[in-house]
Amino acid sequence: MKLTHLIKKYENEIIIFSAGRLTSLATMFILYPEMMRKVKDIYLMGGAFLTAGNVTPVAEANFFSDPYAANLVMQLSPKKIHIVPLDVSKHAVLTPDFVNKLNEHYLKTNDKVGQIIKPMIDYYYKYYKKMNPNLIGSPMHDLLAMWAVSDQSNMEYIEVPVKISVEKGESFGQSMGDFRETIMKAPWPVHRLAYQFDYSLFINQIYTTLTSKKVR
């Protein structure tokens, strides 16, 4: 079923989640602006506002891959978008001890599907550990953003004007927010940036969900 049909059928109920480049979402806003007004909420994983980027010194991968689309989404969305940037997602770490504990459960319960998780995360961890020797585990950027959508999550946001740089050069793809504590703010659309979350709650819910028979 097409997204437009889903939005029509579930008007003001649909929550859109994006964990990649925003080309498709920007296209929806351009082609179906009135339809997108019927979307309940939008959650994105992307951006690096008060932290370093992971593709360039200032740009995060999802926004950098199509900053034109990212900036269009920020400008055209009639509602405040929930953005989960690297600022918080880099702290959503699954440590080797946690992954081993999870794997022990899968071995005891003979869960063949679950046993795939450890090799995948270990591969991811070893690769990024070479790039950043101080890394203590695998950051689950997209998983944290998905968790933010849940009613059981505990994510704190700040509302600030947001803009994505499309200028060629060193700032290309940079996500900018006006964090100044003044009434003089940049004339950019205001969106909701995640800046803090309950790590213990996140980890406990991830473990509970991944070891629950209900998800099998």
C-alpha positions in Angstrom: 0.0 0.0 0.0 1.3 3.5 -0.9 2.2 5.9 1.8 -0.4 8.4 0.5 -3.1 5.7 0.9 -2.0 4.9 4.4 -2.0 8.6 5.4 -5.5 9.0 4.0 -6.7 5.8 5.8 -5.1 6.7 9.1 -5.4 10.5 9.1 -3.6 12.2 12.0 -2.5 8.8 13.3 0.6 8.0 11.1 4.0 8.6 12.6 6.8 8.7 10.1 10.3 7.5 11.1 13.4 8.1 9.0 16.9 6.8 9.7 18.6 7.6 6.4 18.9 10.3 3.8 15.7 12.4 3.6 15.3 12.4 -0.2 12.0 10.5 -0.2 10.5 12.5 2.6 11.4 15.8 0.9 9.7 14.5 -2.2 6.5 13.8 -0.3 6.5 17.3 1.1 7.0 18.7 -2.4 4.4 16.5 -4.2 1.8 16.1 -1.4 2.1 19.1 0.9 -1.6 19.0 2.0 -1.3 15.2 2.6 1.7 15.6 4.8 -0.4 17.9 7.1 -2.4 14.8 8.0 0.7 13.1 9.4 0.7 13.0 13.2 4.4 13.2 13.9 7.8 12.8 12.2 10.9 11.4 13.9 14.4 11.6 12.3 17.8 10.2 13.2 20.3 12.7 11.8 22.4 15.8 12.4 25.2 16.8 14.7 24.4 20.1 16.3 26.7 20.5 19.4 29.0 17.6 18.6 31.4 16.6 15.9 30.1 15.0 12.7 30.9 11.5 11.6 31.4 12.2 7.8 33.1 15.5 8.0 34.2 17.5 11.1 30.7 19.2 11.2 28.3 16.9 9.2 26.5 13.7 10.1 26.0 11.0 7.5 22.2 11.0 7.0 22.0 14.8 6.5 25.3 15.0 4.6 24.1 12.4 2.0 21.4 14.8 0.8 21.5 18.1 2.7 19.2 19.7 0.1 16.5 17.3 1.1 17.2 17.6 4.8 16.9 21.4 4.6 13.7 21.2 2.6 12.1 18.9 5.1 13.0 21.3 7.9 11.5 24.2 5.9 8.4 22.5 4.6 7.2 20.5 7.6 4.0 22.1 9.0 4.8 20.5 12.4 7.8 20.4 14.6 10.0 17.5 13.8 11.5 15.3 16.5 15.3 15.1 15.6 17.5 12.6 17.3 21.1 13.7 16.4 24.5 12.3 17.1 24.6 14.5 20.2 22.6 11.9 22.0 22.7 8.8 19.8 26.5 8.5 20.3 25.7 7.7 24.0 23.2 4.9 23.1 26.0 2.4 23.5 25.6 -1.4 23.7 28.7 -2.6 25.6 30.4 -5.9 24.8 29.2 -7.1 28.3 25.6 -6.3 27.4 25.9 -8.0 24.0 27.5 -11.1 25.6 24.7 -11.3 28.2 22.2 -11.1 25.4 24.0 -13.8 23.5 24.1 -16.1 26.6 20.3 -15.9 26.7 20.0 -16.9 23.1 22.4 -19.8 23.6 20.5 -21.1 26.6 17.1 -20.8 24.8 18.5 -22.2 21.5 17.3 -19.0 19.7 19.1 -19.3 16.3 17.7 -15.9 15.1 18.9 -14.2 18.3 22.4 -15.6 17.9 22.8 -13.6 14.8 22.8 -10.3 16.8 26.2 -10.7 18.5 28.3 -11.3 15.3 26.6 -8.4 13.7 27.2 -6.0 16.5 30.8 -7.3 17.1 31.6 -6.6 13.5 30.2 -3.1 13.8 32.1 -2.5 17.1 35.5 -3.8 15.8 35.3 -1.6 12.7 34.5 1.6 14.6 36.9 0.7 17.4 39.7 1.0 14.8 38.6 4.5 14.0 38.0 5.5 17.6 40.1 3.5 20.1 38.3 5.2 23.0 34.9 3.6 22.0 33.5 1.5 24.8 30.7 -0.1 22.8 28.5 0.0 19.7 26.4 3.2 19.4 22.9 2.3 18.3 22.0 5.6 16.5 18.9 4.4 14.7 17.8 2.2 17.5 17.7 5.1 19.9 15.7 7.2 17.4 13.2 4.3 17.0 13.0 4.0 20.8 12.2 7.7 21.0 8.9 7.1 19.1 7.7 4.7 21.8 5.4 5.9 24.5 7.7 4.1 27.0 10.8 6.1 26.1 12.2 8.9 28.1 13.7 11.5 25.8 14.1 15.2 26.5 14.0 17.8 23.8 14.7 21.4 23.3 12.9 23.5 20.7 15.3 25.6 18.5 15.4 27.1 15.0 17.1 24.6 12.6 18.8 24.9 9.3 20.9 22.5 7.2 23.8 24.0 5.2 23.8 23.4 1.5 26.7 25.7 0.8 29.6 24.0 -1.0 32.7 23.8 1.1 33.6 22.7 4.6 30.1 23.5 6.0 28.3 21.3 3.5 25.7 19.2 5.3 26.2 20.9 8.6 23.1 20.9 10.9 22.7 24.2 12.7 20.6 25.2 15.6 20.1 28.6 17.2 20.8 27.8 20.9 21.2 31.4 21.9 19.4 32.4 25.1 18.0 35.6 23.6 14.8 36.8 22.0 16.9 37.5 18.8 16.7 34.1 17.0 17.5 33.1 13.5 14.4 33.1 11.2 14.5 29.4 10.7 11.7 26.8 11.3 11.6 25.6 14.9 12.0 21.9 15.5 12.5 19.6 18.5 16.1 18.4 19.1 16.7 15.5 21.5 19.5 16.4 24.0 19.1 13.8 26.8 17.7 10.4 27.5 17.4 7.8 30.2 20.2 5.4 29.4 19.3 2.8 32.0 15.7 2.7 30.8 16.8 2.4 27.2 19.1 -0.5 27.9 16.6 -2.3 30.1 13.9 -2.0 27.5 16.2 -3.2 24.7 17.1 -6.3 26.7 13.5 -7.0 27.7 12.3 -6.6 24.1 15.0 -8.7 22.5 14.5 -11.5 25.0 10.7 -11.5 24.9 9.0 -14.4 23.2 6.4 -11.9 22.0 8.8 -10.6 19.3 9.5 -14.1 18.0 
